[in-house]
Amino acid sequence: MINPMEIPLVVHRVGQMLPLWDYSRRSAPKDSFQPRDLLSSIKVCRLWSAVLTPLLWTVYDDAFMLCRSVTDYSFDDEEHVGSIPEEIFRARSRHIRYLSLWYSLRPGSMQSAQLREIRLSGQALYANTDIIFTNPQLSNLTVAFDVGPKFSDIQPALQTLSQLQILSVVNLKVTAASTLQQLSGLLNSNSDLQKLRFEYPYGISGLDCEPLSNLTELHFLGDWDGNVGMIHLLRLCPNLEVLEALGVDCPMDQIAKNIKECCKKLATIRMKDGELTENKFALLVQSTSRLVNIEATVTAFSTKTCDVLLGHTNWLESVSLTVFYNKQECLDNTNRLLASCSCFRSLEFEFGKRTYMSLPDIYSDLELVNCPTLERLSLTGFDHALSCSSNAVDTVHAQGLSAESVRLLSQGSGTSLLEVMRERGWSCEPVMKGYYTSDITLQTAVAQWMVFRGLLDLPRLYKVSVEDRGFVHEARMPRNMRA
């Protein structure tokens, strides 16, 4: 009988399940590449080594795994330098499928001709365009310009690409009309492009390209005044579904007009930064016929603002707003939204400094029970985030908190709330581990409970955070999000 662990396909599948990255090491990103389990598996036998070694080399990011012997950069800080021998890098680089480079590689170091994704930044963008020449089948490309290379310097390499599905261009400064022609040519050559991203460009005055019929996502993080051509680009995206842009000084009347006339399928809008007035927000929301997700910063969540969202009650699933004014009006209209949207799944509110929102306001006025479909809730930016009156214990008693729970709260320990939550199947969110060890007052603990008390029994709610307190109910989470 054949041992399953001697079948290459089975071994490969097992290797795919082993983690390569430790995402908890955010304060030390150079240490986040931690393939210990995979390395141990590679040493089991020759078969496992042959099958699993390509998985170890699938991703190469020189920010995490720099190879000193094949770079042309001299380092003052040896702590940040890798130690991959040059001969090993050359031999194994044929397995690389996802490549991210900042430092330039020596010519001939990269042997892979089957790359799927490339990110070239800084020195590498100028020195290693040969990698693009040898990988015309690329589906995902990011080019991040620095003070040196210009678009025209990499244009010969870009001309070889015709299968891109994702294109990201960072820090592009257009100084000549020829650059716009070259950029338009790149878009025309890649008719299957699905996602286009511009970060901090300048000088995109117009793009002379064919309609981007397959484009579903457009991300523009830049100045509208300095890139007026981006407004017209919306008219070339008939199947656009996701739009992300900066709200600062945006010409909303023109943007809304182009969306309404040419982007009939737009369902997700994310406006980063910039405070939208009531009228601008209304123009934006009314420009699409089927809004599913909205993220924006608004002056106030007024009745008019709520009314335009209620025009999408049959589809609206997610609302993420930063609100600055009108506390009570904000709460009243949030309740209207919760009670009206049959598909509502996620609510995120960040209350600006001018809102003066407090936890008792939320506890008393937010009627979350009217939204049984709610899955995620996030509330931040309170005036007095974790405070309540001296009679808070009586208030909690009135809401049905058990005597044992009150006893736990009265211990004055930061872990007391966590114990109460655990009784109902909730646990501290993983990213918050270690936070609950400090002592807090009884009033603070009860104030936290006053907020969470009305949420715990919502049938689909699996993630909730209020200020710096986060909890998850893993049994309710979608399977693909569970640890």
C-alpha positions as CSV (number, residue, x, y, z in Angstrom):
1,M,0.0,0.0,0.0
2,I,1.3,3.4,-1.0
3,N,2.1,5.8,1.9
4,P,0.1,9.0,1.1
5,M,3.0,11.1,2.4
6,E,5.1,9.7,-0.4
7,I,2.7,11.0,-3.1
8,P,4.2,14.3,-4.5
9,L,0.7,15.8,-5.0
10,V,-0.2,15.2,-1.4
11,V,3.1,16.5,0.0
12,H,2.7,19.6,-2.2
13,R,-0.8,20.2,-0.8
14,V,0.5,19.8,2.8
15,G,3.3,22.3,2.1
16,Q,0.8,24.9,0.8
17,M,-0.9,24.8,4.2
18,L,2.3,25.7,6.1
19,P,2.6,29.4,7.0
20,L,5.6,31.4,5.7
21,W,4.8,34.8,7.3
22,D,4.3,35.8,10.9
23,Y,1.9,38.8,10.6
24,S,2.1,39.5,14.4
25,R,5.6,40.9,13.9
26,R,4.5,44.3,12.6
27,S,7.0,46.2,14.7
28,A,9.8,44.3,13.1
29,P,8.8,43.5,9.5
30,K,12.2,42.2,8.6
31,D,11.5,39.3,10.9
32,S,8.1,38.5,9.6
33,F,9.3,35.9,7.0
34,Q,9.3,32.8,9.3
35,P,9.3,29.6,7.2
36,R,10.5,27.4,10.1
37,D,7.8,24.7,9.5
38,L,8.5,24.5,5.8
39,L,12.2,24.4,6.3
40,S,11.8,21.5,8.8
41,S,9.6,19.7,6.3
42,I,12.1,20.1,3.5
43,K,14.7,18.2,5.6
44,V,12.4,15.1,6.0
45,C,13.6,13.3,2.9
46,R,14.7,13.9,-0.7
47,L,11.2,13.6,-2.0
48,W,9.9,16.2,0.3
49,S,12.9,18.4,-0.4
50,A,12.2,18.2,-4.2
51,V,8.5,18.9,-3.8
52,L,8.6,21.6,-1.1
53,T,11.7,23.7,-2.1
54,P,9.8,25.5,-4.9
55,L,7.2,26.6,-2.3
56,L,9.9,28.2,-0.2
57,W,11.0,30.3,-3.2
58,T,7.6,31.2,-4.6
59,V,7.7,34.7,-3.1
60,Y,10.8,36.9,-3.0
61,D,10.6,40.3,-1.4
62,D,14.0,42.0,-0.8
63,A,12.5,44.0,2.1
64,F,12.3,40.8,4.0
65,M,14.8,38.4,2.5
66,L,17.6,40.4,0.9
67,C,20.4,38.5,-0.7
68,R,23.6,40.5,-0.1
69,S,25.7,38.6,-2.7
70,V,23.5,39.4,-5.7
71,T,22.7,43.1,-5.0
72,D,24.7,46.1,-6.1
73,Y,24.0,48.1,-2.9
74,S,26.4,48.6,0.0
75,F,24.9,48.4,3.5
76,D,25.9,50.2,6.6
77,D,23.4,48.2,8.7
78,E,24.4,44.6,8.6
79,E,21.3,43.7,10.7
80,H,19.1,44.2,7.6
81,V,21.2,42.2,5.2
82,G,20.4,38.6,4.3
83,S,22.9,35.9,3.7
84,I,21.7,33.9,0.7
85,P,24.7,32.6,-1.2
86,E,24.8,33.9,-4.8
87,E,24.9,30.4,-6.4
88,I,21.8,29.3,-4.4
89,F,19.9,32.4,-5.3
90,R,20.6,31.9,-9.0
91,A,19.7,28.2,-8.9
92,R,16.5,28.7,-6.9
93,S,15.2,31.9,-8.4
94,R,13.6,29.9,-11.2
95,H,10.9,29.0,-8.7
96,I,10.0,32.6,-7.9
97,R,6.5,33.6,-9.0
98,Y,6.0,36.8,-7.0
99,L,8.9,39.3,-7.0
100,S,9.3,42.6,-5.1
101,L,12.5,44.5,-5.5
102,W,13.8,47.8,-4.2
103,Y,17.5,47.2,-4.5
104,S,18.9,46.4,-7.9
105,L,20.0,42.9,-8.7
106,R,23.1,42.1,-10.6
107,P,22.5,41.2,-14.3
108,G,21.7,37.5,-14.7
109,S,20.9,36.9,-11.1
110,M,17.1,36.3,-11.7
111,Q,16.5,33.1,-13.7
112,S,12.7,32.9,-13.4
113,A,10.8,33.3,-16.7
114,Q,7.4,32.4,-15.2
115,L,6.8,35.4,-12.9
116,R,3.1,36.3,-12.3
117,E,3.6,39.4,-10.2
118,I,6.4,42.0,-10.1
119,R,6.8,45.1,-8.0
120,L,9.8,47.3,-9.0
121,S,10.7,50.3,-6.9
122,G,13.6,52.7,-6.5
123,Q,16.9,51.4,-7.9
124,A,15.4,48.2,-9.2
125,L,13.0,50.0,-11.5
126,Y,15.9,51.6,-13.3
127,A,18.3,48.6,-13.2
128,N,16.2,45.5,-13.6
129,T,13.7,46.1,-16.3
130,D,15.3,43.1,-18.1
131,I,13.1,41.0,-15.7
132,I,10.0,42.4,-17.4
133,F,11.5,41.6,-20.9
134,T,11.9,38.0,-19.9
135,N,8.4,37.7,-18.4
136,P,5.9,39.0,-21.0
137,Q,3.2,36.8,-19.4
138,L,2.9,39.0,-16.3
139,S,-0.6,39.5,-14.9
140,N,0.2,41.9,-12.1
141,L,2.7,44.8,-12.2
142,T,3.6,47.6,-9.8
143,V,6.1,50.3,-10.8
144,A,7.0,52.8,-8.1
145,F,9.0,55.8,-9.4
146,D,11.7,57.6,-7.4
147,V,13.9,60.6,-8.2
148,G,15.8,58.7,-10.9
149,P,13.9,56.7,-13.5
150,K,11.2,58.2,-15.8
151,F,8.4,56.4,-17.5
152,S,10.2,56.7,-20.8
153,D,13.1,54.7,-19.3
154,I,11.0,51.6,-18.8
155,Q,8.7,52.1,-21.8
156,P,10.6,49.5,-24.0
157,A,10.0,46.8,-21.4
158,L,6.4,47.8,-20.8
159,Q,5.7,47.5,-24.5
160,T,6.2,43.7,-24.3
161,L,3.3,43.3,-21.9
162,S,-0.2,42.4,-23.1
163,Q,-1.7,40.1,-20.4
164,L,-1.8,42.5,-17.4
165,Q,-4.9,42.2,-15.2
166,I,-3.6,44.5,-12.4
167,L,-1.5,47.6,-12.9
168,S,-0.3,49.9,-10.2
169,V,1.7,53.1,-10.9
170,V,3.2,55.0,-7.9
171,N,4.7,58.5,-7.9
172,L,4.4,59.1,-11.6
173,K,5.3,62.6,-12.6
174,V,4.2,63.5,-16.2
175,T,6.5,66.1,-17.6
176,A,6.0,65.5,-21.3
177,A,3.0,64.7,-23.6
178,S,4.9,61.6,-24.8
179,T,4.6,60.1,-21.4
180,L,0.7,60.3,-21.6
181,Q,0.9,58.7,-25.1
182,Q,3.1,55.9,-23.7
183,L,0.8,55.3,-20.7
184,S,-2.2,55.2,-23.0
185,G,-0.5,52.7,-25.3
186,L,0.2,50.5,-22.3
187,L,-3.5,50.5,-21.4
188,N,-4.6,49.8,-24.9
189,S,-2.2,46.8,-25.1
190,N,-3.7,45.2,-22.1
191,S,-7.4,44.9,-22.9
192,D,-7.9,42.3,-20.0
193,L,-6.9,44.9,-17.4
194,Q,-9.3,44.5,-14.4
195,K,-7.7,46.7,-11.7
196,L,-5.9,50.0,-12.2
197,R,-4.3,52.0,-9.4
198,F,-2.6,55.4,-9.4
199,E,-0.9,56.6,-6.2
200,Y,0.3,60.2,-6.0
201,P,0.6,60.9,-9.7
202,Y,0.9,64.4,-11.1
203,G,0.2,65.7,-14.6
204,I,-2.2,63.2,-15.9
205,S,-4.1,65.7,-18.0
206,G,-5.7,63.2,-20.4
207,L,-5.4,59.6,-21.6
208,D,-6.1,58.8,-25.2
209,C,-7.0,55.2,-24.9
210,E,-9.8,52.8,-25.8
211,P,-12.6,52.0,-23.3
212,L,-11.4,49.7,-20.6
213,S,-14.2,47.3,-20.9
214,N,-12.9,44.7,-18.4
215,L,-11.8,47.2,-15.7
216,T,-13.8,46.7,-12.5
217,E,-11.6,48.5,-10.0
218,L,-10.1,52.0,-10.2
219,H,-8.0,53.4,-7.4
220,F,-6.9,57.0,-7.6
221,L,-5.0,58.4,-4.6
222,G,-3.9,61.8,-5.9
223,D,-4.7,65.5,-6.4
224,W,-7.7,66.0,-8.7
225,D,-6.6,69.5,-9.8
226,G,-3.2,68.2,-10.9
227,N,-4.7,65.1,-12.7
228,V,-7.8,66.3,-14.5
229,G,-7.6,63.5,-17.0
230,M,-8.7,61.1,-14.2
231,I,-12.2,62.6,-14.3
232,H,-12.5,61.7,-18.0
233,L,-11.1,58.3,-17.4
234,L,-14.3,57.4,-15.5
235,R,-16.1,57.7,-18.8
236,L,-13.9,54.9,-20.3
237,C,-14.9,52.4,-17.6
238,P,-18.3,51.0,-18.4
239,N,-18.1,48.0,-16.1
240,L,-16.5,49.7,-13.1
241,E,-17.6,48.2,-9.8
242,V,-15.2,49.7,-7.3
243,L,-14.0,53.3,-7.1
244,E,-11.5,54.5,-4.5
245,A,-10.3,58.1,-4.6
246,L,-9.4,61.1,-2.4
247,G,-12.2,63.4,-1.4
248,V,-10.0,66.4,-0.9
249,D,-11.1,69.2,-3.3
250,C,-12.8,66.7,-5.6
251,P,-14.9,68.1,-8.4
252,M,-17.9,66.1,-7.3
253,D,-20.4,67.5,-9.8
254,Q,-18.2,66.2,-12.7
255,I,-17.3,63.0,-11.0
256,A,-21.0,62.2,-10.2
257,K,-22.0,63.1,-13.8
258,N,-19.5,60.7,-15.3
259,I,-20.4,57.9,-12.9
260,K,-24.1,58.3,-13.6
261,E,-23.7,58.3,-17.4
262,C,-20.9,55.8,-17.9
263,C,-20.5,53.6,-14.8
264,K,-23.8,51.8,-14.4
265,K,-22.4,48.9,-12.4
266,L,-20.6,50.9,-9.7
267,A,-21.4,49.4,-6.3
268,T,-18.5,50.2,-4.0
269,I,-17.3,53.8,-3.3
270,R,-14.4,54.7,-1.0
271,M,-13.6,58.4,-0.6
272,K,-10.4,58.7,1.4
273,D,-9.7,61.9,3.4
274,G,-11.4,65.1,2.7
275,E,-14.7,66.1,4.4
276,L,-17.7,65.9,2.1
277,T,-20.4,68.3,2.5
278,E,-24.1,67.2,2.6
279,N,-24.6,68.2,-1.0
280,K,-21.4,66.5,-2.3
281,F,-22.2,63.3,-0.5
282,A,-25.7,63.3,-1.9
283,L,-24.3,63.8,-5.5
284,L,-21.9,60.9,-5.0
285,V,-24.4,58.4,-3.6
286,Q,-27.2,59.3,-6.1
287,S,-24.8,58.9,-9.0
288,T,-25.0,55.1,-8.8
289,S,-28.1,53.0,-9.1
290,R,-27.0,50.2,-6.9
291,L,-24.8,51.1,-3.9
292,V,-23.6,48.2,-1.8
293,N,-20.6,49.6,0.1
294,I,-19.8,53.3,1.0
295,E,-16.8,54.8,2.9
296,A,-16.5,58.5,3.4
297,T,-15.9,61.4,5.7
298,V,-19.0,63.6,6.1
299,T,-19.7,66.9,7.8
300,A,-22.8,65.4,9.5
301,F,-24.9,62.3,9.2
302,S,-28.0,64.5,8.6
303,T,-31.5,63.5,7.6
304,K,-30.6,64.3,4.0
305,T,-27.5,62.2,4.1
306,C,-29.4,59.3,5.5
307,D,-32.2,59.7,3.0
308,V,-29.9,59.3,0.0
309,L,-28.5,56.1,1.5
310,L,-32.0,54.9,2.1
311,G,-32.5,55.0,-1.6
312,H,-30.3,51.9,-1.7
313,T,-32.0,49.9,1.1
314,N,-32.3,46.8,-1.1
315,W,-28.6,46.5,-1.7
316,L,-26.7,48.5,1.0
317,E,-24.4,46.1,3.0
318,S,-21.6,48.2,4.5
319,V,-21.4,51.9,5.7
320,S,-18.1,53.3,7.1
321,L,-18.4,57.0,7.9
322,T,-16.4,59.6,9.8
323,V,-18.8,62.1,11.2
324,F,-18.0,65.5,12.7
325,Y,-21.3,67.2,13.8
326,N,-24.8,66.6,15.2
327,K,-24.6,63.9,17.7
328,Q,-28.3,63.2,18.3
329,E,-29.2,63.5,14.6
330,C,-26.4,61.1,13.8
331,L,-27.9,58.5,16.2
332,D,-31.4,59.0,15.0
333,N,-30.5,58.5,11.4
334,T,-28.3,55.5,12.1
335,N,-31.3,53.8,13.7
336,R,-33.3,54.6,10.6
337,L,-30.6,53.0,8.5
338,L,-30.4,49.9,10.6
339,A,-34.1,49.4,10.6
340,S,-34.5,49.9,6.9
341,C,-31.7,48.0,5.2
342,S,-32.5,44.3,4.8
343,C,-29.0,43.4,3.7
344,F,-27.0,45.5,6.2
345,R,-23.9,43.7,7.4
346,S,-21.2,46.2,8.6
347,L,-21.4,49.5,10.4
348,E,-18.3,51.6,11.2
349,F,-18.5,55.1,12.7
350,E,-15.6,57.3,13.7
351,F,-16.9,60.3,15.6
352,G,-14.8,63.4,15.0
353,K,-13.7,65.7,17.8
354,R,-16.6,68.1,17.2
355,T,-19.2,65.4,17.7
356,Y,-18.8,65.0,21.5
357,M,-20.2,61.5,21.6
358,S,-20.1,59.4,24.8
359,L,-20.7,55.8,25.6
360,P,-24.0,56.4,27.5
361,D,-25.3,58.1,24.3
362,I,-24.6,55.0,22.3
363,Y,-25.9,52.6,24.9
364,S,-29.2,54.6,25.3
365,D,-30.0,55.5,21.7
366,L,-28.5,53.1,19.2
367,E,-31.1,50.5,18.4
368,L,-29.0,47.7,17.0
369,V,-31.6,45.1,17.8
370,N,-33.4,46.4,14.7
371,C,-30.7,45.0,12.5
372,P,-30.4,41.2,13.0
373,T,-28.3,40.8,9.8
374,L,-25.4,42.9,11.4
375,E,-22.1,41.1,11.3
376,R,-19.5,43.7,12.1
377,L,-19.6,46.9,14.3
378,S,-16.9,49.4,14.9
379,L,-17.3,52.6,17.0
380,T,-14.5,55.0,17.7
381,G,-13.8,58.7,18.6
382,F,-15.9,59.2,21.8
383,D,-15.6,62.3,23.9
384,H,-15.2,60.3,27.1
385,A,-14.7,56.9,25.8
386,L,-14.7,54.8,28.9
387,S,-16.6,56.7,31.6
388,C,-20.0,56.6,33.1
389,S,-22.0,57.8,36.1
390,S,-21.5,56.6,39.7
391,N,-24.8,54.7,39.6
392,A,-23.6,52.6,36.7
393,V,-23.9,49.4,38.7
394,D,-27.6,49.9,39.3
395,T,-28.0,50.6,35.6
396,V,-26.3,47.3,34.7
397,H,-28.5,45.5,37.3
398,A,-31.6,46.9,35.6
399,Q,-30.4,45.5,32.2
400,G,-30.3,42.0,33.6
401,L,-26.6,41.5,34.3
402,S,-26.1,38.6,36.7
403,A,-24.9,39.1,40.3
404,E,-21.8,37.0,39.3
405,S,-21.0,39.3,36.4
406,V,-21.3,42.3,38.7
407,R,-19.0,40.6,41.1
408,L,-16.5,40.1,38.3
409,L,-16.8,43.7,37.2
410,S,-16.4,45.0,40.8
411,Q,-12.9,43.3,41.0
412,G,-11.5,46.3,39.1
413,S,-9.5,44.1,36.9
414,G,-9.1,44.7,33.2
415,T,-9.8,40.9,32.6
416,S,-13.2,41.1,34.2
417,L,-15.1,42.2,31.0
418,L,-13.3,39.5,29.1
419,E,-14.6,36.9,31.5
420,V,-18.1,38.1,31.0
421,M,-17.8,38.0,27.3
422,R,-16.4,34.5,27.3
423,E,-19.5,33.3,29.1
424,R,-21.3,34.1,25.9
425,G,-18.9,32.6,23.4
426,W,-16.8,35.8,22.7
427,S,-13.1,36.2,22.9
428,C,-10.6,39.0,22.8
429,E,-9.7,39.8,19.2
430,P,-6.2,38.3,18.5
431,V,-4.6,41.7,17.6
432,M,-5.6,43.0,21.1
433,K,-4.0,40.2,23.1
434,G,-2.1,41.4,26.1
435,Y,-4.2,44.6,26.5
436,Y,-6.4,43.4,29.3
437,T,-3.8,43.0,31.9
438,S,-3.9,46.5,33.3
439,D,-6.3,47.4,36.1
440,I,-9.3,49.6,35.4
441,T,-12.0,51.1,37.6
442,L,-15.4,49.6,38.2
443,Q,-17.0,52.6,36.4
444,T,-14.9,52.0,33.4
445,A,-15.6,48.2,33.3
446,V,-19.3,48.8,33.6
447,A,-19.2,51.5,30.9
448,Q,-17.7,48.9,28.6
449,W,-20.4,46.4,29.5
450,M,-23.2,49.0,28.9
451,V,-22.0,49.2,25.2
452,F,-21.5,45.5,24.6
453,R,-24.6,44.4,26.5
454,G,-27.0,45.1,23.6
455,L,-24.8,43.5,21.0
456,L,-24.0,40.0,22.2
457,D,-27.2,38.3,21.3
458,L,-27.4,39.6,17.7
459,P,-27.5,36.3,15.7
460,R,-24.9,37.1,13.1
461,L,-22.6,39.6,14.9
462,Y,-19.1,38.1,15.0
463,K,-16.8,41.2,15.3
464,V,-17.3,44.2,17.5
465,S,-14.9,47.0,18.6
466,V,-15.6,50.1,20.6
467,E,-12.6,52.4,21.0
468,D,-9.7,50.1,22.0
469,R,-11.8,47.1,22.9
470,G,-12.2,44.4,20.3
471,F,-14.0,41.0,20.5
472,V,-14.8,38.2,18.0
473,H,-17.3,35.3,18.1
474,E,-15.4,32.7,16.1
475,A,-18.3,30.3,15.8
476,R,-20.3,32.9,13.9
477,M,-17.4,33.9,11.6
478,P,-17.3,32.9,8.0
479,R,-15.2,29.7,7.6
480,N,-12.6,31.4,5.5
481,M,-11.9,34.0,8.2
482,R,-11.4,31.6,11.1
483,A,-8.0,31.1,12.6
